[in-house]
Amino acid sequence: MHPFTYTRVDDVDAAVAAVTTDAVARAVQVPEDAAFIAGGTTQLDLMRDGVWSPGTLVDISRLPLADVEVEDGDGDDGTVLVVGAAVTMADLARHAAVAGLDVLRDSLLLAASPQLRAMATIGGNVLQRTRCRYFRDPTVSQCNKREPGSGCAAVEGTARMHAVLGVDAGCIALHASDLAVALVALDARVRLHGPDGVRTLPVADLHVRADDDPARDNVLTPGELVTHLEIPVPDARTGYLKVRDRASYEFALTSAAVVARVEDGVLAHVAIGLGGVGSVPWRATRAEEVLRGRPASLALFEEAAAAELADAFTLPGTDFKPELARRTLVRQLRDVTEVTA
Ligand SMILES: Cc1cc2nc3c(=O)[nH]c(=O)nc-3n(C[C@H](O)[C@H](O)[C@H](O)COP(=O)(O)OP(=O)(O)OC[C@H]3O[C@@H](n4cnc5c(N)ncnc54)[C@H](O)[C@@H]3O)c2cc1C
């Protein structure tokens, strides 16, 4: 591991002032960067592996951002959970306000391990770097994420845990957060605090697709800190299904977050996030368009899932994914709506 300076900050303005480059958004390594560290479960691995060695680590784990508040929403929102970025995955999963919100709770509890969930924060979770083994191995020289223009070793290598949506032959790195998949289906927002003030973005607009720019993970500007997540509690049933190679402590091969309300047999509300398939937490807008306002049926669910995966970019290692993703989505739509025919 390269030498680095460690500094701990106690207030948000000091944190923002301490990071002056876009290191958190950019995957390219520049040693003089300063970067935030929260639980450290991604950041320290990257530093140990020599993938990303910022010159300064700014510890944000003691910032006063560890509360979960239940607030009345504006406009279309009913209740909104306002969750501090330093809340751990474990604390959010067992919070009383999350007990009835299955999609959120299960996206947290089906991720990582109890030890990791006790350390890992929700801010760090949505900003975690890809698990692409070629990105995480600095001895591999072809990686457009680390070295723009160098190529993509994954395209010719073992590509099982890789993406098929929002990718092309330049980069097939997968976005790995389960929580972010649930958040896009919940129309959640992220509150950012930067040198120019505070702004709020839909989580669906936070990440950058690999086929747009593999070297950028997200749209954060220099010094911008995620301070909170705003999660509207929907008037709908919800669920999260994660399919993986083993039953615990494993990333998703595919997953589906579904938020749906059926009225008189018709899908009055539907919002879908897909995991394990996208270079970003994938909002399944094509499937939603097929479903919205139509009578719920298994045939309709099949049509919607097929529409979403129609343009998947597959390689020999990932060619099983569109079919698995279709089945995952259909099953979760069926389970959440309780429609069986
Ligand atoms: C073995 C293993 C298995 C895992 N399995 C899963 C899984 O199944 N599903 C899943 O979703 N995740 C999984 N993870 C990922 C894990 O959930 C993340 O590592 C964790 O959530 C990151 O949170 P952290 O607080 O430790 O972030 P850190 O490692 O401290 O930070 C991660 C990144 O976010 C930046 N950052 C952190 N907080 C902020 C903030 N508030 N504002 C701006 N930037 C910030 C940091 O600079 C860094 O770039 C796994 C991890 C491991 C090691």
PDBQT file of the ligand as one rigid body, heavy atoms in Angstrom, charges set to zero:
ROOT
HETATM    1  C1  LIG A 401     -16.608  -9.508   0.517  1.00  0.00    +0.000 C 
HETATM    2  C2  LIG A 401     -17.604  -8.430   0.186  1.00  0.00    +0.000 A 
HETATM    3  C3  LIG A 401     -18.890  -8.781  -0.208  1.00  0.00    +0.000 A 
HETATM    4  C4  LIG A 401     -19.811  -7.780  -0.523  1.00  0.00    +0.000 A 
HETATM    5  N1  LIG A 401     -21.075  -8.129  -0.938  1.00  0.00    +0.000 NA
HETATM    6  C5  LIG A 401     -21.950  -7.156  -1.285  1.00  0.00    +0.000 A 
HETATM    7  C6  LIG A 401     -23.269  -7.472  -1.760  1.00  0.00    +0.000 A 
HETATM    8  O1  LIG A 401     -23.645  -8.643  -1.871  1.00  0.00    +0.000 OA
HETATM    9  N2  LIG A 401     -24.090  -6.439  -2.094  1.00  0.00    +0.000 N 
HETATM   10  C7  LIG A 401     -23.715  -5.118  -1.960  1.00  0.00    +0.000 A 
HETATM   11  O2  LIG A 401     -24.513  -4.231  -2.257  1.00  0.00    +0.000 OA
HETATM   12  N3  LIG A 401     -22.482  -4.797  -1.538  1.00  0.00    +0.000 NA
HETATM   13  C8  LIG A 401     -21.602  -5.768  -1.190  1.00  0.00    +0.000 A 
HETATM   14  N4  LIG A 401     -20.347  -5.439  -0.772  1.00  0.00    +0.000 N 
HETATM   15  C9  LIG A 401     -19.931  -4.043  -0.819  1.00  0.00    +0.000 C 
HETATM   16  C10 LIG A 401     -20.144  -3.344   0.513  1.00  0.00    +0.000 C 
HETATM   17  O3  LIG A 401     -21.508  -3.262   0.771  1.00  0.00    +0.000 OA
HETATM   18  C11 LIG A 401     -19.494  -1.976   0.351  1.00  0.00    +0.000 C 
HETATM   19  O4  LIG A 401     -18.087  -2.188   0.413  1.00  0.00    +0.000 OA
HETATM   20  C12 LIG A 401     -19.908  -1.009   1.428  1.00  0.00    +0.000 C 
HETATM   21  O5  LIG A 401     -21.281  -0.789   1.418  1.00  0.00    +0.000 OA
HETATM   22  C13 LIG A 401     -19.181   0.311   1.248  1.00  0.00    +0.000 C 
HETATM   23  O6  LIG A 401     -19.483   1.137   2.357  1.00  0.00    +0.000 OA
HETATM   24  P1  LIG A 401     -18.289   1.760   3.215  1.00  0.00    +0.000 P 
HETATM   25  O7  LIG A 401     -18.918   2.659   4.227  1.00  0.00    +0.000 OA
HETATM   26  O8  LIG A 401     -17.397   0.692   3.744  1.00  0.00    +0.000 OA
HETATM   27  O9  LIG A 401     -17.587   2.616   2.072  1.00  0.00    +0.000 OA
HETATM   28  P2  LIG A 401     -16.044   3.008   1.874  1.00  0.00    +0.000 P 
HETATM   29  O10 LIG A 401     -15.263   1.806   1.491  1.00  0.00    +0.000 OA
HETATM   30  O11 LIG A 401     -15.567   3.806   3.027  1.00  0.00    +0.000 OA
HETATM   31  O12 LIG A 401     -16.215   3.989   0.625  1.00  0.00    +0.000 OA
HETATM   32  C14 LIG A 401     -16.606   3.503  -0.642  1.00  0.00    +0.000 C 
HETATM   33  C15 LIG A 401     -16.479   4.639  -1.665  1.00  0.00    +0.000 C 
HETATM   34  O13 LIG A 401     -17.454   5.642  -1.445  1.00  0.00    +0.000 OA
HETATM   35  C16 LIG A 401     -16.857   6.916  -1.150  1.00  0.00    +0.000 C 
HETATM   36  N5  LIG A 401     -17.702   7.460  -0.101  1.00  0.00    +0.000 N 
HETATM   37  C17 LIG A 401     -18.087   6.833   1.038  1.00  0.00    +0.000 A 
HETATM   38  N6  LIG A 401     -18.998   7.560   1.682  1.00  0.00    +0.000 NA
HETATM   39  C18 LIG A 401     -19.190   8.688   0.943  1.00  0.00    +0.000 A 
HETATM   40  C19 LIG A 401     -20.043   9.833   1.076  1.00  0.00    +0.000 A 
HETATM   41  N7  LIG A 401     -20.892   9.959   2.125  1.00  0.00    +0.000 N 
HETATM   42  N8  LIG A 401     -19.999  10.794   0.136  1.00  0.00    +0.000 NA
HETATM   43  C20 LIG A 401     -19.150  10.687  -0.941  1.00  0.00    +0.000 A 
HETATM   44  N9  LIG A 401     -18.328   9.619  -1.116  1.00  0.00    +0.000 NA
HETATM   45  C21 LIG A 401     -18.355   8.635  -0.191  1.00  0.00    +0.000 A 
HETATM   46  C22 LIG A 401     -15.423   6.605  -0.755  1.00  0.00    +0.000 C 
HETATM   47  O14 LIG A 401     -14.534   7.636  -1.082  1.00  0.00    +0.000 OA
HETATM   48  C23 LIG A 401     -15.152   5.367  -1.616  1.00  0.00    +0.000 C 
HETATM   49  O15 LIG A 401     -14.856   5.766  -2.926  1.00  0.00    +0.000 OA
HETATM   50  C24 LIG A 401     -19.421  -6.424  -0.415  1.00  0.00    +0.000 A 
HETATM   51  C25 LIG A 401     -18.129  -6.073   0.013  1.00  0.00    +0.000 A 
HETATM   52  C26 LIG A 401     -17.225  -7.058   0.300  1.00  0.00    +0.000 A 
HETATM   53  C27 LIG A 401     -15.843  -6.647   0.748  1.00  0.00    +0.000 C 
ENDROOT
TORSDOF 0
